[in-house]
Amino acid sequence: MSHASMLKARRKNQKNKHLLEVAAKRAKREAKLAAAGPVVKKEKVKKEKVATETVKPTKVKKVKLSKEELGRQESKKPKPATGK
């Protein structure tokens, strides 16, 4: 037997062996499903949609600052340097 024909025979054997293994697995899986019985589908329960309410933000009135607070803000601002 030549080397090429030996490799060819080996490939053929591997292919047949693989096909048998796949068929055995499939048969086992189908037997397991058959033993489990018919599939019972669950009823789908529709959830009620909840309408989201949009809440308008409340407007905040601006508070006028007192003279004292305005004076503090003015003192914090940097004063321009006097030209020398």
MARBA-3410 file (N, C-alpha, C, O; in Angstrom, 1 decimal):
84
0.8,-1.2,0.0,0.0,0.0,0.0,0.9,1.2,0.0,1.8,1.4,0.8 ~ 0.6,2.1,-0.9,1.5,3.3,-1.0,1.1,4.3,0.1,0.0,4.2,0.8 ~ 2.0,5.2,0.4,1.8,6.2,1.4,0.5,7.0,1.2,-0.3,7.3,2.1 ~ 0.3,7.4,0.0,-0.8,8.3,-0.4,-2.2,7.5,-0.2,-3.1,8.1,0.4 ~ -2.2,6.3,-0.6,-3.5,5.5,-0.4,-3.7,5.2,1.1,-4.8,5.1,1.5
-2.6,5.1,1.8,-2.7,4.8,3.3,-3.3,6.1,3.9,-4.2,5.9,4.8 ~ -2.9,7.2,3.6,-3.4,8.5,4.1,-4.9,8.7,3.7,-5.7,9.1,4.5 ~ -5.2,8.3,2.5,-6.5,8.4,2.0,-7.5,7.5,2.8,-8.6,7.9,3.1 ~ -7.0,6.3,3.0,-7.8,5.3,3.8,-8.0,5.8,5.3,-9.1,5.7,5.8 ~ -7.0,6.4,5.8,-7.0,6.9,7.1,-8.0,8.1,7.3,-8.8,8.1,8.2
-8.0,9.0,6.3,-9.0,10.1,6.2,-10.4,9.6,6.1,-11.3,10.1,6.8 ~ -10.6,8.6,5.3,-11.9,8.0,5.1,-12.4,7.4,6.4,-13.6,7.6,6.8 ~ -11.5,6.7,7.1,-11.9,6.1,8.4,-12.2,7.2,9.4,-13.2,7.0,10.2 ~ -11.4,8.2,9.5,-11.7,9.3,10.4,-13.1,10.0,10.1,-13.8,10.3,11.0 ~ -13.3,10.2,8.8,-14.6,10.8,8.4,-15.8,9.9,8.9,-16.8,10.4,9.4
-15.7,8.6,8.6,-16.8,7.7,9.0,-17.0,7.6,10.5,-18.1,7.6,11.0 ~ -15.9,7.6,11.2,-15.9,7.6,12.7,-16.6,8.9,13.2,-17.4,8.8,14.1 ~ -16.2,10.0,12.6,-16.8,11.3,13.0,-18.3,11.3,12.8,-19.1,11.7,13.6 ~ -18.8,10.8,11.6,-20.2,10.8,11.2,-21.0,9.9,12.2,-22.1,10.2,12.6 ~ -20.4,8.7,12.6,-21.0,7.8,13.5,-21.2,8.5,14.9,-22.2,8.4,15.5
-20.1,9.2,15.3,-20.2,9.9,16.6,-21.3,11.0,16.6,-22.0,11.1,17.6 ~ -21.3,11.7,15.5,-22.3,12.8,15.4,-23.7,12.2,15.5,-24.6,12.7,16.1 ~ -23.9,11.1,14.7,-25.3,10.5,14.7,-25.6,10.0,16.0,-26.8,10.1,16.4 ~ -24.7,9.4,16.8,-25.0,8.9,18.1,-25.3,10.0,19.1,-26.3,9.9,19.9 ~ -24.6,11.1,19.0,-25.0,12.3,19.8,-26.3,12.8,19.5,-27.1,13.1,20.4
-26.7,12.9,18.2,-28.0,13.4,17.8,-29.1,12.5,18.3,-30.1,12.9,18.8 ~ -28.9,11.2,18.2,-29.9,10.2,18.7,-30.1,10.3,20.2,-31.2,10.2,20.7 ~ -29.0,10.5,20.9,-29.1,10.6,22.3,-29.8,11.8,22.7,-30.7,11.8,23.6 ~ -29.6,12.9,22.0,-30.3,14.2,22.3,-31.8,14.1,22.0,-32.6,14.6,22.8 ~ -32.1,13.4,20.9,-33.5,13.3,20.5,-34.2,12.4,21.5,-35.4,12.6,21.8
-33.5,11.3,22.0,-34.1,10.4,23.0,-34.4,11.2,24.3,-35.4,10.9,24.9 ~ -33.5,12.0,24.6,-33.7,12.8,25.9,-34.9,13.7,25.7,-35.7,13.9,26.7 ~ -35.0,14.4,24.6,-36.1,15.3,24.3,-37.5,14.5,24.3,-38.5,15.0,24.8 ~ -37.5,13.3,23.7,-38.7,12.5,23.6,-39.1,12.0,25.0,-40.3,12.0,25.3 ~ -38.1,11.7,25.9,-38.4,11.3,27.2,-39.0,12.4,28.1,-39.8,12.2,29.0
-38.6,13.6,27.8,-39.1,14.8,28.5,-40.6,15.1,28.3,-41.2,15.7,29.1 ~ -41.1,14.6,27.1,-42.5,14.8,26.8,-42.7,16.0,25.9,-41.7,16.7,25.6 ~ -43.9,16.3,25.6,-44.2,17.4,24.7,-43.9,18.8,25.4,-43.9,18.9,26.6 ~ -43.5,19.7,24.6,-43.1,21.0,25.1,-44.3,21.8,25.3,-45.2,21.9,24.5 ~ -44.4,22.4,26.5,-45.5,23.2,26.9,-45.1,24.6,26.8,-44.2,25.1,27.5
-45.8,25.4,26.0,-45.4,26.8,25.9,-46.1,27.6,27.0,-47.3,27.4,27.3 ~ -45.4,28.5,27.5,-45.9,29.4,28.6,-46.7,30.5,27.9,-46.3,31.0,26.8 ~ -47.8,30.9,28.5,-48.5,32.1,28.0,-47.8,33.3,28.3,-47.2,33.5,29.4 ~ -47.8,34.2,27.3,-47.1,35.5,27.5,-48.0,36.4,28.2,-49.2,36.6,27.8 ~ -47.5,37.0,29.3,-48.3,38.0,30.0,-47.9,39.4,29.6,-46.7,39.7,29.8
-48.8,40.1,29.1,-48.5,41.5,28.7,-48.5,42.4,29.9,-49.4,42.4,30.7 ~ -47.4,43.1,30.0,-47.3,44.1,31.1,-48.0,45.4,30.7,-47.9,45.8,29.6 ~ -48.7,46.0,31.6,-49.3,47.3,31.4,-48.3,48.3,31.4,-47.4,48.4,32.2 ~ -48.4,49.2,30.4,-47.5,50.3,30.3,-47.9,51.4,31.3,-49.0,51.8,31.3 ~ -46.9,51.9,32.0,-47.2,52.9,32.9,-46.8,54.3,32.3,-45.6,54.4,31.9
-47.8,55.2,32.2,-47.5,56.5,31.6,-46.7,57.3,32.6,-47.0,57.5,33.8 ~ -45.6,57.8,32.1,-44.7,58.6,33.0,-45.2,60.1,32.9,-45.5,60.6,31.9 ~ -45.4,60.6,34.1,-45.8,62.0,34.2,-44.7,63.0,34.1,-43.7,62.7,34.8 ~ -44.8,64.0,33.3,-43.7,65.0,33.3,-44.0,66.0,34.3,-45.1,66.6,34.4 ~ -43.0,66.2,35.2,-43.1,67.2,36.2,-42.4,68.5,35.8,-41.2,68.5,35.5
-43.2,69.6,35.8,-42.6,70.8,35.4,-41.8,71.4,36.6,-42.3,71.4,37.8 ~ -40.6,71.8,36.3,-39.8,72.4,37.4,-40.4,73.7,38.0,-40.8,74.5,37.2 ~ -40.3,73.8,39.2,-40.9,75.1,39.8,-39.8,76.2,39.7,-38.6,76.0,39.9 ~ -40.3,77.3,39.3,-39.4,78.5,39.1,-39.0,79.1,40.4,-39.9,79.2,41.3 ~ -37.8,79.3,40.6,-37.3,79.9,41.8,-37.1,81.4,41.6,-36.5,81.8,40.6
-37.7,82.2,42.5,-37.6,83.6,42.3,-36.1,84.0,42.7,-35.6,83.5,43.7 ~ -35.6,85.0,42.0,-34.3,85.5,42.3,-34.4,86.4,43.4,-35.3,87.3,43.5 ~ -33.5,86.3,44.4,-33.5,87.1,45.6,-32.5,88.3,45.3,-31.4,88.0,44.9 ~ -33.0,89.5,45.6,-32.1,90.6,45.4,-31.1,90.6,46.6,-31.6,90.5,47.8 ~ -29.9,90.9,46.3,-28.9,90.9,47.4,-29.0,92.3,48.1,-29.3,93.3,47.6
-28.7,92.2,49.4,-28.7,93.4,50.2,-27.4,94.2,49.9,-26.5,93.7,49.3 ~ -27.4,95.4,50.4,-26.3,96.3,50.1,-25.0,95.7,50.8,-23.9,95.9,50.2 ~ -25.2,95.1,51.9,-24.0,94.5,52.6,-23.4,93.4,51.7,-22.2,93.3,51.6 ~ -24.3,92.5,51.2,-23.8,91.4,50.4,-23.2,91.9,49.1,-22.2,91.3,48.6 ~ -23.8,92.9,48.5,-23.2,93.5,47.3,-21.8,94.1,47.6,-20.9,94.0,46.7
-21.7,94.7,48.7,-20.4,95.2,49.1,-19.3,94.1,49.3,-18.2,94.3,48.9 ~ -19.7,93.0,49.8,-18.7,91.9,49.9,-18.3,91.4,48.6,-17.1,91.1,48.4 ~ -19.3,91.3,47.6,-18.9,90.8,46.3,-18.0,91.8,45.6,-17.0,91.4,44.9 ~ -18.2,93.0,45.8,-17.4,94.1,45.2,-15.9,94.0,45.7,-15.0,94.2,45.0 ~ -15.8,93.7,47.0,-14.5,93.7,47.6,-13.7,92.5,47.2,-12.5,92.5,47.1
-14.4,91.4,46.8,-13.7,90.2,46.3,-13.2,90.3,44.9,-12.2,89.6,44.5 ~ -13.8,91.2,44.1,-13.3,91.4,42.7,-11.9,92.0,42.7,-11.7,93.0,43.5 ~ -11.0,91.6,41.8,-9.7,92.2,41.8,-9.8,93.6,41.2,-10.5,93.8,40.2 ~ -9.1,94.5,41.8,-9.1,95.9,41.4,-8.0,96.1,40.4,-6.9,95.6,40.6 ~ -8.3,96.9,39.3,-7.2,97.2,38.3,-6.1,97.9,39.0,-6.3,98.8,39.8
-4.9,97.6,38.6,-3.7,98.2,39.1,-3.6,99.7,38.6,-3.9,100.0,37.4 ~ -3.2,100.5,39.5,-3.1,101.9,39.1,-1.8,102.1,38.3,-0.8,101.6,38.7 ~ -1.9,102.9,37.3,-0.7,103.2,36.5,0.4,104.0,37.2,0.0,105.1,37.6 ~ 1.6,103.6,37.2,2.7,104.4,37.8,3.6,104.9,36.8,4.6,105.6,37.2
END
